[in-house]
Amino acid sequence: LVIIVGLFGSINSALRNYSKFKGRASRSEYWYWQLAISMPLLVSIQISDSVFAFVFMLVFIPTLALAWRRAHDCNLPGLLMLIPLVREVISLLPSRPELNKYGPPPPPRFTIDDV
């Protein structure tokens, strides 16, 4: 149940903030979003290149904005997320719980009491 709540909360957050490059995004929000978009991308590439291109264009900006905010959560510039190997390392770093130059940490999506 916690995984489902986290998955849908992350999808909702990524779509609500689809063009927001300021602020921060947690590691779980980033990875749940990656999990959520992987299936449509994998299915669409099996259908045709044009369907894949369409789905890719739909998720490109929200994914880039989320990655940018994920770097900010680690107190790093978002521009680093454009470098493939660096992006993978940053996406695995833990969140910084303290206030940093990119803002306060993202609020928890839910608590154990909510589940």
SEVEX-876612 format. One line per field, with one value per residue: residue number from 1; residue in one letter; chain; x, y, z of N, C-alpha, C, O, CB in turn. Coordinates in steps of 0.001 Angstrom, whole numbers. Glycine has a CB too. Layout:
<nodes>
k NUM | ...
r A | ...
c A | ...
n.X X | ...
n.Y Y | ...
n.Z Z | ...
ca.X X | ...
ca.Y Y | ...
ca.Z Z | ...
c.X X | ...
c.Y Y | ...
c.Z Z | ...
o.X X | ...
o.Y Y | ...
o.Z Z | ...
cb.X X | ...
cb.Y Y | ...
cb.Z Z | ...
</nodes>
This chain:
<nodes>
k 1 | 2 | 3 | 4 | 5 | 6 | 7 | 8 | 9 | 10 | 11 | 12 | 13 | 14 | 15 | 16 | 17 | 18 | 19 | 20 | 21 | 22 | 23 | 24 | 25 | 26 | 27 | 28 | 29 | 30 | 31 | 32 | 33 | 34 | 35 | 36 | 37 | 38 | 39 | 40 | 41 | 42 | 43 | 44 | 45 | 46 | 47 | 48 | 49 | 50 | 51 | 52 | 53 | 54 | 55 | 56 | 57 | 58 | 59 | 60 | 61 | 62 | 63 | 64 | 65 | 66 | 67 | 68 | 69 | 70 | 71 | 72 | 73 | 74 | 75 | 76 | 77 | 78 | 79 | 80 | 81 | 82 | 83 | 84 | 85 | 86 | 87 | 88 | 89 | 90 | 91 | 92 | 93 | 94 | 95 | 96 | 97 | 98 | 99 | 100 | 101 | 102 | 103 | 104 | 105 | 106 | 107 | 108 | 109 | 110 | 111 | 112 | 113 | 114 | 115
r L | V | I | I | V | G | L | F | G | S | I | N | S | A | L | R | N | Y | S | K | F | K | G | R | A | S | R | S | E | Y | W | Y | W | Q | L | A | I | S | M | P | L | L | V | S | I | Q | I | S | D | S | V | F | A | F | V | F | M | L | V | F | I | P | T | L | A | L | A | W | R | R | A | H | D | C | N | L | P | G | L | L | M | L | I | P | L | V | R | E | V | I | S | L | L | P | S | R | P | E | L | N | K | Y | G | P | P | P | P | P | R | F | T | I | D | D | V
c A | A | A | A | A | A | A | A | A | A | A | A | A | A | A | A | A | A | A | A | A | A | A | A | A | A | A | A | A | A | A | A | A | A | A | A | A | A | A | A | A | A | A | A | A | A | A | A | A | A | A | A | A | A | A | A | A | A | A | A | A | A | A | A | A | A | A | A | A | A | A | A | A | A | A | A | A | A | A | A | A | A | A | A | A | A | A | A | A | A | A | A | A | A | A | A | A | A | A | A | A | A | A | A | A | A | A | A | A | A | A | A | A | A | A
n.X 818 | 1957 | 3775 | 2061 | 707 | 2910 | 3740 | 1506 | 1331 | 3764 | 3525 | 1397 | 2567 | 4716 | 3338 | 1785 | 3777 | 5006 | 6505 | 8164 | 11171 | 12386 | 12994 | 12716 | 12987 | 12268 | 14220 | 12667 | 10398 | 11494 | 12355 | 9978 | 8560 | 10178 | 9729 | 6982 | 6830 | 8238 | 6847 | 4782 | 6568 | 8065 | 6030 | 5073 | 7256 | 7246 | 5017 | 5198 | 7616 | 6706 | 4633 | 6091 | 7732 | 5799 | 4842 | 7250 | 7723 | 5620 | 6381 | 8879 | 9520 | 8307 | 9895 | 12509 | 12283 | 11705 | 14057 | 15853 | 14965 | 15512 | 18318 | 18665 | 17692 | 19793 | 21481 | 22831 | 23591 | 21003 | 21702 | 23644 | 22266 | 21993 | 24090 | 24682 | 25937 | 26530 | 23977 | 22814 | 24267 | 23680 | 20938 | 20811 | 21773 | 21226 | 18524 | 18910 | 18194 | 18088 | 17460 | 18412 | 20176 | 18327 | 15873 | 13399 | 13288 | 11393 | 7981 | 6835 | 5144 | 3205 | 2239 | 2807 | 480 | -1425 | -1741
n.Y -1201 | 1235 | 1593 | 1955 | 4326 | 6060 | 5878 | 6886 | 9412 | 10530 | 10560 | 12337 | 14641 | 15100 | 15640 | 17844 | 19708 | 19974 | 21741 | 23042 | 24146 | 25009 | 24601 | 21551 | 17944 | 14785 | 11747 | 9413 | 10364 | 10939 | 8346 | 6838 | 8165 | 7547 | 4796 | 4811 | 5955 | 4193 | 1871 | 2810 | 3858 | 1584 | -46 | 1587 | 1740 | -774 | -720 | 1322 | 3496 | 6116 | 6291 | 5868 | 8163 | 10138 | 9540 | 9826 | 12577 | 13580 | 12973 | 14078 | 16850 | 16981 | 14972 | 15954 | 18343 | 17279 | 15811 | 17913 | 19258 | 17219 | 17193 | 19647 | 18981 | 17600 | 19618 | 20519 | 21910 | 21932 | 21627 | 19674 | 17320 | 16842 | 15400 | 12152 | 9885 | 11207 | 12025 | 9592 | 8957 | 11168 | 10808 | 8731 | 9692 | 10570 | 12605 | 15996 | 16945 | 19494 | 23048 | 24443 | 26276 | 26055 | 25889 | 24796 | 21379 | 18912 | 18384 | 15557 | 13011 | 11381 | 9957 | 7270 | 7036 | 7808 | 5646
n.Z 0 | 748 | -1316 | -3510 | -2779 | -2710 | -5380 | -6885 | -5702 | -6468 | -9259 | -9490 | -8350 | -10123 | -12488 | -11736 | -11306 | -13773 | -15358 | -13680 | -12642 | -10413 | -6920 | -5019 | -5258 | -3948 | -3567 | -3689 | -5021 | -7525 | -8404 | -8316 | -10321 | -12520 | -12618 | -13175 | -15760 | -17295 | -18202 | -20097 | -22008 | -22771 | -23830 | -25894 | -27647 | -28689 | -30241 | -32315 | -33898 | -34141 | -32273 | -29952 | -30075 | -29690 | -27058 | -25675 | -26073 | -24569 | -21924 | -21624 | -20805 | -18147 | -16942 | -17214 | -15709 | -13182 | -12698 | -12605 | -10281 | -8528 | -8443 | -7202 | -4694 | -3655 | -3231 | -5484 | -8741 | -11195 | -13854 | -14007 | -14299 | -16953 | -17849 | -18593 | -16969 | -14597 | -13875 | -13112 | -10813 | -9127 | -8857 | -7097 | -4715 | -1255 | 50 | 1150 | 4322 | 5399 | 4999 | 1907 | -675 | -2673 | -1574 | 911 | 2182 | 336 | 1318 | 3261 | 1448 | 2518 | 5654 | 7978 | 9396 | 7555 | 5909
ca.X 0 | 2853 | 4333 | 1018 | 519 | 4095 | 3732 | 501 | 1710 | 4874 | 2973 | 615 | 3504 | 5461 | 2440 | 1422 | 4957 | 5630 | 7455 | 8790 | 12583 | 12850 | 12545 | 13387 | 12206 | 12913 | 14719 | 11551 | 9565 | 12212 | 12367 | 8609 | 8228 | 10883 | 8989 | 5680 | 6922 | 8945 | 5922 | 4275 | 7641 | 8379 | 4913 | 4973 | 8326 | 6856 | 3940 | 5839 | 8512 | 5963 | 3933 | 7140 | 8117 | 4711 | 4877 | 8492 | 7531 | 4709 | 7019 | 10229 | 9640 | 8131 | 11032 | 13647 | 12030 | 11836 | 15488 | 16465 | 14637 | 16210 | 19672 | 18543 | 17492 | 21133 | 22227 | 23656 | 22892 | 20209 | 22388 | 24411 | 21412 | 22075 | 25231 | 24099 | 26476 | 26376 | 22553 | 22545 | 24867 | 22904 | 19614 | 20945 | 22193 | 20121 | 18054 | 19448 | 17019 | 18125 | 17228 | 19596 | 19965 | 17233 | 14627 | 13220 | 13101 | 10005 | 7224 | 6541 | 3932 | 2248 | 2808 | 2331 | -905 | -2285 | -1871
ca.Y 0 | 2392 | 1755 | 2508 | 5723 | 6784 | 5902 | 7840 | 10740 | 11003 | 10871 | 13552 | 15749 | 15367 | 16249 | 19178 | 20570 | 19484 | 22688 | 23763 | 23788 | 25523 | 23792 | 20276 | 16710 | 13704 | 10588 | 8499 | 10972 | 10753 | 6951 | 6421 | 8713 | 6729 | 3539 | 5066 | 6236 | 3126 | 965 | 3401 | 3976 | 243 | -506 | 2405 | 1421 | -2017 | -415 | 1947 | 4597 | 7369 | 6255 | 6087 | 9582 | 10900 | 9307 | 10441 | 14031 | 13870 | 12848 | 14646 | 18049 | 16643 | 14183 | 16865 | 19239 | 16485 | 15524 | 19192 | 19469 | 16169 | 17698 | 20700 | 18337 | 17205 | 20878 | 20579 | 22590 | 21057 | 21431 | 18424 | 16198 | 16649 | 14508 | 10847 | 9131 | 12059 | 11963 | 8343 | 9062 | 12139 | 10260 | 7781 | 10383 | 10854 | 13983 | 16831 | 17319 | 20899 | 24099 | 24759 | 27454 | 25791 | 25929 | 23805 | 20019 | 18643 | 17797 | 14133 | 12774 | 10742 | 9407 | 5915 | 7160 | 7961 | 4391
ca.Z 0 | 794 | -2662 | -4371 | -2382 | -3169 | -6836 | -7369 | -5218 | -7301 | -10580 | -9307 | -8126 | -11363 | -13462 | -11240 | -11411 | -14993 | -15960 | -12571 | -12506 | -9120 | -5806 | -4760 | -5389 | -3195 | -4302 | -3964 | -6065 | -8793 | -8835 | -8613 | -11632 | -13512 | -12700 | -13796 | -17201 | -18019 | -18884 | -21346 | -22992 | -23286 | -24667 | -27101 | -28602 | -29342 | -31194 | -33472 | -33571 | -34013 | -30981 | -28953 | -30135 | -29076 | -25606 | -25193 | -26023 | -23456 | -20612 | -21618 | -19965 | -16729 | -16473 | -17094 | -14576 | -11960 | -12526 | -12217 | -8863 | -7760 | -8215 | -6195 | -3399 | -3203 | -3161 | -6683 | -9837 | -12047 | -15132 | -13944 | -14677 | -18401 | -18097 | -18271 | -15840 | -13411 | -13534 | -12394 | -9475 | -8357 | -8561 | -5993 | -3489 | -329 | 156 | 2223 | 5116 | 5817 | 4018 | 1116 | -1523 | -3594 | -823 | 1974 | 1673 | -37 | 2431 | 3069 | 666 | 3400 | 6874 | 8247 | 9854 | 6388 | 5179
c.X 857 | 3438 | 3310 | 782 | 1688 | 4133 | 2748 | 790 | 2824 | 4407 | 2212 | 1531 | 4252 | 4576 | 1992 | 2551 | 5718 | 6636 | 8178 | 10225 | 13182 | 12285 | 13289 | 12431 | 12975 | 13372 | 13575 | 10639 | 10202 | 12087 | 10966 | 8170 | 8908 | 10187 | 7676 | 5783 | 7575 | 7989 | 5326 | 5352 | 7987 | 7274 | 4878 | 6071 | 8031 | 5788 | 4515 | 6729 | 7758 | 5171 | 4937 | 7550 | 7063 | 4734 | 6122 | 8335 | 6598 | 5417 | 8375 | 10367 | 9377 | 9310 | 12265 | 13474 | 12193 | 13304 | 16219 | 16233 | 15310 | 17645 | 19653 | 18380 | 18816 | 22059 | 23232 | 22888 | 22193 | 20867 | 23196 | 23586 | 21383 | 23224 | 24818 | 24667 | 26340 | 24923 | 22247 | 23101 | 24038 | 21548 | 19645 | 21337 | 21003 | 19749 | 18773 | 18266 | 16964 | 17782 | 18518 | 19261 | 18826 | 15881 | 14566 | 13069 | 11638 | 9266 | 6994 | 5214 | 2822 | 2984 | 2247 | 871 | -1884 | -2589 | -2780
c.Y 1258 | 2659 | 2392 | 3981 | 6565 | 6918 | 6941 | 9258 | 11341 | 11363 | 12191 | 14767 | 16108 | 16049 | 17649 | 20174 | 20295 | 20440 | 23511 | 23266 | 24330 | 24648 | 22466 | 19110 | 15588 | 12572 | 9637 | 9061 | 10759 | 9305 | 6397 | 6937 | 7890 | 5392 | 3730 | 5296 | 5098 | 2219 | 1596 | 3539 | 2623 | -288 | 271 | 2093 | 105 | -1776 | 197 | 3090 | 5901 | 7422 | 6496 | 7554 | 10454 | 10766 | 9959 | 11954 | 14428 | 13877 | 13548 | 15835 | 17730 | 15859 | 15060 | 17794 | 18497 | 16164 | 16782 | 19454 | 18424 | 16590 | 18780 | 20111 | 17880 | 18414 | 21002 | 21316 | 21578 | 20739 | 20129 | 17218 | 15962 | 15728 | 13102 | 10127 | 9913 | 12015 | 10715 | 8387 | 10000 | 11564 | 9263 | 8444 | 10630 | 12337 | 14697 | 17326 | 18804 | 21829 | 24314 | 25922 | 27272 | 25727 | 24880 | 22406 | 19797 | 18032 | 16317 | 13974 | 12168 | 10302 | 8000 | 5963 | 7279 | 6636 | 3439
c.Z 0 | -593 | -3589 | -4059 | -2876 | -4678 | -7361 | -6896 | -6061 | -8703 | -10512 | -9156 | -9403 | -12399 | -13030 | -11439 | -12700 | -15620 | -14903 | -12375 | -11205 | -8023 | -5755 | -4954 | -4697 | -4110 | -4642 | -5043 | -7437 | -9284 | -9092 | -9981 | -12730 | -13714 | -13454 | -15303 | -17986 | -18789 | -20138 | -22411 | -23603 | -24203 | -25980 | -28114 | -29326 | -30411 | -32464 | -33009 | -33368 | -32713 | -29856 | -28917 | -29467 | -27555 | -25007 | -25072 | -24876 | -22107 | -20520 | -20666 | -18492 | -16153 | -16278 | -15894 | -13252 | -11681 | -12048 | -10733 | -7987 | -7466 | -7151 | -4800 | -2801 | -3092 | -4309 | -7779 | -10752 | -13373 | -15166 | -14391 | -16186 | -18794 | -17657 | -17053 | -14536 | -12931 | -12718 | -10978 | -8604 | -7967 | -7402 | -4670 | -2572 | -341 | 1298 | 3053 | 5494 | 4655 | 3228 | 181 | -2525 | -2888 | 269 | 1373 | 1299 | 1153 | 2187 | 2334 | 1534 | 4643 | 7047 | 8700 | 8703 | 5704 | 5881
o.X 526 | 3582 | 3653 | 669 | 1486 | 4518 | 3109 | 519 | 2817 | 4848 | 2369 | 1290 | 4405 | 5032 | 1838 | 2308 | 6947 | 7532 | 8741 | 10455 | 14365 | 11231 | 14343 | 11216 | 14190 | 12958 | 13515 | 10156 | 9508 | 11751 | 10784 | 7486 | 8290 | 10067 | 7306 | 4902 | 7471 | 8289 | 5362 | 5075 | 8183 | 7556 | 4680 | 5835 | 8505 | 5674 | 4343 | 6613 | 8131 | 5049 | 4659 | 7698 | 7397 | 4654 | 6048 | 8764 | 6766 | 5096 | 8962 | 11245 | 10153 | 9681 | 12980 | 14424 | 12761 | 13743 | 17098 | 17157 | 15644 | 18140 | 20532 | 18876 | 18949 | 23264 | 24335 | 21658 | 22731 | 20612 | 23405 | 24146 | 20804 | 23320 | 24620 | 23894 | 26065 | 24664 | 21503 | 22463 | 23725 | 21065 | 18610 | 21242 | 19893 | 20556 | 19187 | 17418 | 15905 | 17814 | 19601 | 18167 | 18405 | 14854 | 15537 | 12758 | 10745 | 9845 | 6962 | 4271 | 1639 | 4214 | 1323 | 107 | -3047 | -3590 | -3001
o.Y 2238 | 3813 | 3277 | 4797 | 7660 | 7965 | 7781 | 10214 | 12542 | 12363 | 13054 | 15806 | 17286 | 16944 | 18537 | 21350 | 20373 | 20001 | 24563 | 22118 | 24125 | 24031 | 22293 | 19264 | 15469 | 12468 | 9112 | 8314 | 10433 | 9069 | 5573 | 6229 | 7575 | 4909 | 2896 | 4868 | 5052 | 1834 | 955 | 3355 | 2521 | -905 | -309 | 2173 | -112 | -2541 | -344 | 3581 | 6706 | 8488 | 7244 | 8128 | 11403 | 11767 | 10576 | 12547 | 15491 | 14691 | 13603 | 15827 | 18166 | 16062 | 14920 | 18010 | 19038 | 16241 | 16709 | 19820 | 18701 | 16369 | 18822 | 20679 | 17783 | 18267 | 21520 | 21346 | 20509 | 19685 | 19552 | 16206 | 14977 | 15318 | 12873 | 9784 | 9330 | 11973 | 10778 | 7900 | 9665 | 11809 | 8985 | 7817 | 10872 | 13197 | 14078 | 18055 | 19310 | 21435 | 24362 | 26482 | 28240 | 25533 | 24169 | 22266 | 20419 | 17254 | 15870 | 14727 | 12419 | 10279 | 7598 | 5039 | 6900 | 6517 | 2328
o.Z -668 | -998 | -4373 | -4973 | -3401 | -5199 | -8186 | -7623 | -6334 | -9270 | -11376 | -9770 | -9728 | -13111 | -13868 | -11711 | -12721 | -16341 | -15208 | -11994 | -10937 | -8179 | -6366 | -4829 | -4852 | -5265 | -5753 | -5894 | -8401 | -10444 | -9989 | -10720 | -13747 | -14840 | -14280 | -16048 | -19212 | -19919 | -21188 | -23596 | -24814 | -25230 | -27048 | -29320 | -30441 | -31369 | -33556 | -31887 | -32514 | -32110 | -28919 | -27838 | -28758 | -26842 | -23944 | -24083 | -24280 | -21241 | -19439 | -19803 | -17642 | -14998 | -15285 | -15141 | -12304 | -10533 | -11189 | -10006 | -6835 | -6360 | -6290 | -3827 | -1581 | -2887 | -4133 | -7750 | -11040 | -13955 | -16234 | -14814 | -16644 | -19950 | -16464 | -16158 | -13487 | -11728 | -11740 | -10045 | -7461 | -6861 | -6795 | -3615 | -3048 | -694 | 2278 | 2537 | 5867 | 3489 | 3813 | 255 | -3160 | -3537 | 526 | 190 | 1876 | 1911 | 1041 | 2578 | 1302 | 4674 | 6341 | 8422 | 8839 | 4996 | 5400
cb.X -928 | 3987 | 4790 | -286 | 377 | 5348 | 3384 | -888 | 2146 | 5969 | 2043 | -302 | 4502 | 6032 | 1223 | 1049 | 5879 | 4583 | 6731 | 7966 | 13375 | 12430 | 11050 | 13966 | 11930 | 11958 | 15798 | 10746 | 9364 | 13705 | 13062 | 7647 | 8650 | 12337 | 8718 | 5026 | 7706 | 9768 | 4806 | 3670 | 8880 | 8597 | 3568 | 5025 | 9690 | 6346 | 2902 | 4783 | 9546 | 5024 | 3198 | 8365 | 8323 | 3357 | 4857 | 9663 | 6967 | 3586 | 7190 | 10610 | 8664 | 6858 | 11341 | 13816 | 10615 | 11016 | 16111 | 15891 | 13115 | 16198 | 20283 | 17361 | 16542 | 21738 | 22955 | 24063 | 23880 | 18883 | 23306 | 24922 | 20008 | 22234 | 26534 | 24252 | 27943 | 26806 | 21690 | 23140 | 26334 | 22716 | 19044 | 21968 | 22882 | 20496 | 16525 | 20298 | 16986 | 19509 | 16760 | 20086 | 21236 | 17485 | 13467 | 11986 | 13555 | 9934 | 5874 | 6497 | 4241 | 1543 | 2488 | 3214 | -1048 | -1647 | -536
cb.Y 2 | 2166 | 397 | 1717 | 5845 | 6091 | 4520 | 7419 | 10670 | 9944 | 9726 | 13420 | 15389 | 14061 | 15357 | 19113 | 20368 | 19176 | 23620 | 23585 | 24313 | 27011 | 23553 | 20250 | 16359 | 13156 | 9855 | 8230 | 12485 | 11132 | 6104 | 6921 | 10200 | 6503 | 2984 | 6268 | 7518 | 2290 | 547 | 4761 | 4591 | -731 | -349 | 3870 | 1335 | -3016 | 545 | 2457 | 4767 | 7549 | 4889 | 5202 | 10030 | 10434 | 7781 | 10104 | 14543 | 12854 | 11395 | 15076 | 19134 | 15842 | 13053 | 17689 | 19847 | 15182 | 15008 | 20358 | 19430 | 14821 | 18243 | 21612 | 17148 | 16171 | 20987 | 19152 | 23450 | 21672 | 22611 | 18197 | 16434 | 17988 | 14994 | 9975 | 8778 | 13529 | 11987 | 7155 | 9565 | 13433 | 9588 | 6734 | 11717 | 10422 | 14022 | 18038 | 16495 | 21253 | 25425 | 23510 | 27782 | 24500 | 25753 | 24156 | 18973 | 17699 | 18519 | 13387 | 11849 | 9545 | 10312 | 5223 | 8357 | 8901 | 3753
cb.Z 1199 | 1826 | -3229 | -4209 | -846 | -2690 | -7388 | -6908 | -3758 | -7378 | -11082 | -8084 | -7022 | -11941 | -13675 | -9762 | -10201 | -15981 | -16929 | -11263 | -13703 | -8911 | -5899 | -3342 | -6900 | -2136 | -3487 | -2686 | -5794 | -8629 | -7799 | -7523 | -11726 | -13086 | -11294 | -13144 | -17427 | -17048 | -17938 | -21069 | -22352 | -22123 | -23918 | -26735 | -27877 | -28305 | -30562 | -34483 | -34660 | -35200 | -30778 | -29249 | -31598 | -29624 | -25287 | -26136 | -27362 | -23430 | -20275 | -23018 | -20445 | -16547 | -17461 | -18382 | -14673 | -12071 | -13858 | -13066 | -8649 | -8532 | -9519 | -6519 | -3538 | -4164 | -1816 | -7153 | -10654 | -12296 | -15412 | -12527 | -14173 | -19095 | -17326 | -19424 | -16089 | -13724 | -14806 | -13150 | -9564 | -9158 | -9798 | -6351 | -3827 | 1098 | 373 | 1654 | 6369 | 6381 | 4706 | 307 | -2266 | -4332 | -1750 | 2844 | 2721 | -1271 | 2621 | 4432 | -523 | 2709 | 8120 | 9321 | 10762 | 5404 | 4978
</nodes>
